[in-house]
Amino acid sequence: MQSSIEKYYKIIDSTELSDATKSNYKDRLRKLTEITGEDVSWILTHSAKTWEKVTKCTTSPGTMKVYITSILAVFKYEPTLKAIYKQSHAKWFELFQKVSGIVEERLNKLEPSERQVETYVEWKDIIKGRDAFATKSSKSQGYIHEVDAHSCFT
């Protein structure tokens, strides 16, 4: 007997999407089953409960958006499900619009994400790290040399 998730993997695999996109959608569906402890059928029809569990795992609107996108892909590429679960699809689409708006707003303001802020490294620190790993032989052979950044753009 075919597992529940395999049924949805087949839906994704039957599309003309790139192999990378198919793989990403399937990985996200698998991750959603891990987060919720439920199968994909349950996730499709329980948007509020799924969303509650997802928001406990991540606060990143971008991550939330990719989870919703994978769910909406199942609805898109299996129109029968979209017709049967019309209200569920509408709720997922509403969540998608909400999260997309948040992502779009942040991008339009050119604000860095929390992760970008937390992992920001000053250029001087990058140079220090590079120089710390440089060997005498590589320096003497001219592999590492100082560059005036301004001269690169003039």
DAHU-V14055 format. One line per field, one symbol per residue. ss: DSSP state (H for helix, E for strand, L for the rest). phi: phi as a letter, one per 20 degrees, with the letter a starting at -180 (. if undefined). burial: # if it has 16 or more other ideal C-beta (glycine too) atoms within 10 Angstrom, else .. Layout:
ss->???
phi->???
burial->???
//
This chain:
ss->LLLHHHHHHHHHHLLLLLHHHHHHHHHHHHHHHHHHLLLHHHHHHLHHHHHHHHHHHLLLHHHHHHHHHHHHHHHHHLHHHHHHLHHHHHHHHHHHHHHHHHHHHHHHLLLLLHHHHHLLLLHHHHHHHHHHHLLHHHHHLLLLLLLLHHHHLL
phi->.ffgffgfffffffeeffgffgfffffffffffffemcefgfggdcfffffgffffebdfgffgffffgfffffffecgfffffdgffgffffffgffffffffffffeleffgffffdfcfggfffgffffefegffffenfdbfcfgfffdd
burial->....#..##.##.........#.###.##.###.##.###..#####..##..#......#.###.#########.##..##..#..##.###.##..#.......................................................
//
